[in-house]
Amino acid sequence: MVNYVSILGSTGSIGRQSLDIISRLPQIKVAALTAGASVERMAQQCRQFQPELAVMATEDAANALAREIADLPIRVSWGEAGLIEAAQIPKADCVITAVVGMVGLKPTLAAIRAKKRIGLANKETLVCAGELVMAEAKRYGAEIIPVDSEHSAIFQCLMGCKDKKEIKRLILTCSGGPFFGMTRQQLQQVTKADALKHPNWKMGAKITIDCATLMNKGLEVIEAMRLYQVPLEQVDVVIHRQSIVHSMVEFTDGAVMAQMGTPDMRLPIQLALTYPQRLPCPVERLDLLSCGSLSFAAPDLENFPCLALAYQCAAKGGTACPAMNGANEEAVAMFLADEIGFYDIYRLVSQAVEQVPFIPNPTLEEILEADRLAREAVRKLR
């Protein structure tokens, strides 16, 4: 179990749930909190959890926060430098990376190099720079424990596995999002409000849209192959509408192990903080007698082509993955701003990936440049 935690993205969904768990575990304290522009919520968190450092995205937001908590002995910083400082703060032995997007890459690397435990909720880190991140984790002896429900499920299924050669398949479950079963014609008519109605989970806007397009599952496929260091061919996706089975592992002898539970992110968050211990958690218990039937189906790659695109980029590797991720972030932001339609997300992302020069073994700088070029391409292609 960890003693002090730094939470990157404390005012978002994962960050708030992390603090809810910490509020119930008095043995764990908060060393640093970071947020984007939610000054009022950050001020409330600072008063409750008394971190040593609070970081906002911009200087204006940081100044506003400093005025709000002027009576508290909390240092306030801002920007990328502040985010990296929070990731490396000496007091923290664990960093929960709950920021959304590529902004999480440099702080995660900084935390790894400071030998922190990483509670990884920022999937873009491994999607865009997985080989680099895992190599650095091995080099510095940093522990990476996934917070995403699917990857936490796989982590739990593999707790007793001593040799990854025993793994035949990682099976990621997918709810199918709000548009499961719809035809292409029907999907042409969906709105932002429709896409934000996830059937099972309450999440931030960006990840909810990714769930609607199935891009989120594509990102998780790439994350799984990097995190568990298995070939792409050993990572499968199945639609499981009930979100009770969070993911599964098939072993070489034919045994399939699944992690099940009610859809509540606080369980994987708590495990990342308390591992290898399991403690009582405030999530609703799974009642097998009342949860209903569990169903499984193959994903519809024709009407939800973002998942197929993610598999293609994963197979190609190199800068294809950061280009896809950067393009997707840009396209989703446009969709949320009502500037493009639902299917325009796939169109723009696939076209942008084709336009970004491919580099098979990129450096960190080349990864960041691929991200920039992909975003630029989306803006031009719109």
C-alpha positions in Angstrom: 0.0 0.0 0.0 1.2 3.5 -0.8 1.5 6.4 1.7 1.3 9.6 -0.3 -0.4 10.1 -3.6 -0.1 12.7 -6.4 -3.2 12.9 -8.6 -2.8 14.4 -12.0 -6.3 15.4 -13.1 -7.9 15.6 -9.7 -11.1 17.4 -10.8 -12.0 15.0 -13.5 -14.0 11.8 -13.1 -11.1 9.5 -12.2 -9.5 12.1 -10.1 -12.7 12.7 -8.1 -13.2 9.0 -7.6 -9.6 8.6 -6.5 -10.1 11.2 -3.8 -13.3 9.5 -2.7 -11.3 6.3 -2.1 -8.5 8.2 -0.3 -11.1 9.9 1.9 -12.0 6.4 3.1 -8.4 5.3 3.6 -7.0 7.6 6.4 -3.6 5.9 6.0 -3.1 7.4 2.5 -2.4 11.2 2.2 -2.3 13.5 -0.8 1.0 15.1 -1.8 -0.1 17.0 -4.9 -3.2 17.7 -7.0 -3.4 19.0 -10.6 -6.3 20.3 -12.7 -7.2 22.2 -15.8 -9.5 25.2 -15.3 -11.8 24.0 -12.4 -10.6 26.6 -9.8 -13.6 26.3 -7.5 -13.5 22.5 -7.4 -9.7 22.5 -6.9 -10.0 24.9 -4.1 -12.5 22.6 -2.4 -10.2 19.6 -2.8 -7.2 21.6 -1.4 -9.2 22.5 1.7 -10.2 18.9 2.2 -7.0 17.1 1.4 -4.3 19.7 2.2 -1.8 18.8 -0.5 1.7 20.3 -0.5 1.3 21.4 -4.2 -1.6 22.4 -6.4 -1.2 22.9 -10.1 -3.5 24.4 -12.7 -3.2 24.4 -16.5 -2.8 28.1 -17.0 -1.2 31.0 -15.1 -4.6 32.8 -14.8 -6.2 29.7 -13.3 -3.3 29.3 -10.9 -3.5 32.9 -9.8 -7.2 32.5 -9.2 -6.6 29.4 -7.1 -3.9 31.1 -5.1 -6.4 33.8 -4.2 -9.0 31.2 -3.2 -6.6 29.3 -0.9 -4.4 32.2 0.3 -5.0 31.1 3.9 -3.6 27.6 3.3 0.1 26.6 3.3 -0.2 25.1 -0.2 2.2 26.0 -3.0 0.5 26.8 -6.3 2.0 26.3 -9.8 0.8 26.0 -13.3 1.5 24.5 -16.8 3.5 21.6 -18.0 6.4 22.4 -15.6 4.0 22.3 -12.7 2.5 19.0 -13.9 5.9 17.4 -14.1 6.8 18.8 -10.6 3.6 17.2 -9.2 4.6 13.9 -10.9 8.0 14.0 -9.3 7.2 15.5 -5.9 9.5 13.6 -3.4 6.8 12.9 -0.8 4.5 10.9 -3.2 5.2 7.2 -3.7 2.3 6.9 -6.1 1.1 9.0 -9.0 -2.4 8.6 -10.4 -2.3 9.8 -14.0 -5.9 10.8 -14.7 -5.3 13.6 -17.2 -6.8 13.1 -20.6 -4.8 13.0 -23.8 -1.1 13.4 -24.7 -0.6 15.9 -21.9 -0.1 12.9 -19.7 2.9 11.5 -21.5 5.8 13.7 -20.2 4.5 13.7 -16.5 4.2 9.9 -16.6 7.7 9.6 -17.9 8.9 12.0 -15.1 7.1 9.9 -12.5 8.6 6.7 -13.8 12.1 8.3 -13.7 11.4 9.3 -10.1 10.6 5.6 -9.4 7.0 6.2 -8.4 4.2 3.6 -8.6 2.1 4.7 -11.5 -1.7 4.3 -11.2 -2.2 4.5 -15.0 -5.5 5.9 -16.1 -4.1 7.9 -19.1 -4.2 5.4 -21.9 -2.7 7.8 -24.4 0.7 7.4 -22.7 1.0 3.7 -23.7 -0.8 4.2 -27.0 1.6 6.8 -28.2 4.8 5.9 -26.6 4.3 2.4 -25.1 7.7 0.9 -26.0 9.5 4.0 -24.6 7.4 4.1 -21.4 7.7 0.4 -20.7 11.5 0.5 -21.3 11.8 3.4 -18.9 9.7 1.6 -16.3 12.0 -1.4 -16.5 15.1 0.7 -16.4 14.0 2.7 -13.3 12.1 -0.1 -11.6 8.8 1.8 -11.6 5.6 -0.1 -11.0 2.7 0.4 -13.4 -0.7 -0.7 -12.2 -3.5 0.0 -14.6 -6.6 1.9 -13.4 -8.8 1.4 -16.5 -11.4 -1.2 -15.6 -10.4 -3.5 -18.5 -6.7 -3.4 -17.9 -7.2 -3.7 -14.1 -9.2 -6.8 -14.8 -6.4 -8.3 -16.9 -3.9 -7.3 -14.2 -6.0 -9.2 -11.6 -6.4 -12.2 -13.8 -2.7 -12.4 -14.2 -1.7 -12.0 -10.6 -1.0 -15.7 -10.3 0.7 -16.0 -13.7 4.4 -16.4 -13.4 5.2 -16.8 -17.1 3.6 -14.8 -19.8 4.1 -17.8 -22.2 1.1 -19.2 -20.4 -1.1 -16.5 -21.9 -3.0 -17.4 -25.1 -5.3 -14.4 -25.4 -6.2 -11.2 -23.6 -9.9 -10.6 -24.1 -11.1 -7.0 -23.6 -14.8 -6.6 -23.0 -16.6 -3.7 -24.6 -20.1 -2.4 -23.7 -20.7 -1.4 -27.3 -21.5 2.1 -26.3 -24.9 3.9 -26.8 -25.1 3.0 -30.5 -24.7 -0.8 -30.3 -26.6 -2.5 -33.1 -27.2 0.6 -35.2 -26.7 0.7 -39.0 -24.5 3.1 -40.8 -27.6 5.0 -42.0 -28.8 5.3 -38.4 -25.4 6.5 -37.2 -25.4 9.3 -39.8 -28.2 10.9 -37.8 -26.8 10.7 -34.2 -26.1 13.8 -32.2 -23.6 14.8 -29.5 -26.3 14.4 -26.9 -26.9 10.9 -28.1 -23.2 10.0 -28.1 -22.8 11.2 -24.5 -25.4 8.8 -23.1 -23.2 5.8 -22.2 -25.4 2.9 -21.1 -23.2 1.8 -18.1 -20.5 4.2 -17.1 -20.3 7.9 -16.0 -17.2 9.3 -17.6 -15.7 12.5 -19.1 -17.0 13.7 -22.4 -13.9 12.7 -24.5 -13.8 9.1 -23.4 -17.6 8.8 -23.7 -17.4 9.8 -27.3 -14.5 7.4 -27.8 -16.8 4.6 -26.4 -19.5 5.6 -28.9 -17.1 5.3 -31.9 -15.3 2.2 -30.3 -12.1 4.1 -30.6 -11.7 3.8 -26.9 -11.5 0.0 -27.3 -9.0 0.4 -30.1 -6.8 2.5 -27.8 -7.2 -0.2 -25.1 -6.1 -2.9 -27.6 -2.9 -1.0 -28.2 -2.4 -0.3 -24.5 -2.9 -4.0 -23.6 -0.3 -5.2 -26.1 2.2 -2.6 -24.7 1.4 -3.0 -21.0 1.5 -6.8 -21.0 4.0 -7.1 -23.9 2.1 -9.6 -26.0 1.7 -9.6 -29.8 -1.3 -7.8 -31.3 -2.7 -11.2 -32.4 -3.2 -12.2 -28.8 -5.5 -9.2 -28.0 -9.2 -9.7 -28.8 -12.3 -7.6 -28.2 -15.8 -8.9 -27.4 -19.0 -6.9 -26.9 -20.4 -7.5 -23.5 -23.4 -5.1 -23.0 -23.8 -5.6 -19.3 -20.3 -4.5 -18.2 -20.2 -7.1 -15.5 -17.2 -9.1 -16.9 -14.5 -6.4 -17.1 -12.1 -8.5 -19.2 -10.7 -12.0 -19.4 -7.5 -13.9 -20.0 -7.4 -17.2 -21.8 -4.4 -19.4 -20.9 -2.6 -22.0 -23.1 -4.4 -24.9 -21.3 -7.8 -23.5 -22.4 -8.7 -22.1 -19.0 -10.4 -18.6 -19.1 -10.2 -16.4 -16.1 -12.5 -13.4 -15.8 -12.7 -10.5 -13.4 -16.3 -9.6 -12.6 -18.0 -6.8 -10.6 -20.5 -4.0 -10.8 -19.4 -1.1 -13.1 -17.7 1.2 -10.6 -14.2 2.6 -11.2 -13.5 2.9 -7.5 -12.5 -0.7 -7.3 -9.6 -0.6 -9.8 -8.6 2.8 -8.4 -8.4 1.4 -4.9 -6.5 -1.7 -6.0 -3.8 0.6 -7.6 -3.4 2.3 -4.3 -3.5 -0.7 -2.0 -1.9 -3.5 -4.1 -0.9 -6.2 -3.2 -3.5 -5.8 -0.4 -7.2 -5.9 -0.9 -9.3 -3.8 1.5 -13.1 -3.3 1.8 -14.3 -1.0 -0.9 -17.5 1.1 -1.1 -18.6 -0.3 -4.4 -22.0 -2.1 -4.8 -21.5 -5.8 -4.5 -22.2 -8.0 -7.5 -25.3 -10.2 -7.0 -25.2 -13.0 -9.5 -28.8 -13.9 -8.8 -30.1 -10.5 -9.8 -27.6 -9.2 -12.4 -29.4 -11.0 -15.3 -28.0 -12.9 -18.2 -24.5 -12.1 -19.5 -24.1 -11.9 -23.3 -21.1 -11.7 -25.7 -20.9 -10.7 -29.3 -18.3 -9.9 -32.0 -17.7 -6.1 -32.5 -19.1 -4.5 -35.7 -16.0 -3.3 -37.5 -18.0 -2.2 -40.6 -20.3 0.3 -38.9 -17.7 1.2 -36.2 -14.5 1.5 -38.3 -12.5 3.3 -35.6 -11.8 0.0 -33.9 -10.5 -1.5 -37.2 -8.4 1.6 -37.8 -6.8 1.2 -34.3 -5.9 -2.5 -35.1 -4.3 -1.3 -38.4 -2.2 1.3 -36.6 -1.2 -1.1 -33.9 0.0 -3.6 -36.5 2.0 -0.8 -38.3 3.4 0.6 -35.0 5.8 3.5 -35.0 4.3 7.0 -35.4 1.0 5.5 -36.7 -0.4 5.2 -33.2 0.5 8.7 -31.9 -0.8 10.1 -35.2 -4.1 8.3 -34.8 -4.4 9.3 -31.2 -3.7 13.0 -31.9 -6.0 13.1 -34.8 -8.7 11.5 -32.7 -8.4 13.9 -29.9 -8.7 16.8 -32.3 -11.7 15.3 -34.2 -13.5 14.5 -31.0 -13.0 18.0 -29.7 -14.6 19.3 -33.0 -17.5 16.9 -32.6 -18.1 18.0 -29.0 -18.0 21.6 -30.3 -20.8 20.7 -32.9 -18.4 21.4 -35.8 -18.5 18.0 -37.4 -20.7 14.9 -37.5 -20.3 11.5 -35.9 -18.8 9.7 -38.9 -16.6 12.7 -39.6 -14.5 11.5 -36.7 -13.4 8.4 -38.4 -13.0 10.1 -41.8 -10.7 12.8 -40.4 -8.7 10.5 -38.2 -8.1 7.9 -41.0 -7.1 10.7 -43.5 -4.8 12.4 -41.1 -3.0 9.1 -40.3 -2.3 8.7 -44.0 -0.9 12.3 -44.2 1.6 12.1 -41.3 5.0 10.8 -42.4 5.6 7.4 -40.9 8.6 6.7 -38.7 9.0 3.0 -37.6 11.1 3.6 -34.4 10.4 7.1 -33.3 12.1 9.1 -30.5 10.0 11.0 -28.0 10.4 14.2 -30.0 9.2 12.4 -33.2 6.2 11.0 -31.3 5.3 14.5 -30.2 5.8 15.8 -33.7 3.5 13.1 -35.2 0.9 14.1 -32.7 1.2 17.8 -33.7 1.1 17.0 -37.5 -2.0 14.8 -37.1 -3.9 17.5 -35.2 -2.9 20.0 -37.9 -4.0 17.7 -40.6 -7.4 17.2 -39.0 -7.9 21.0 -38.8 -7.0 21.4 -42.5 -9.1 18.4 -43.7 -12.3 19.5 -41.9 
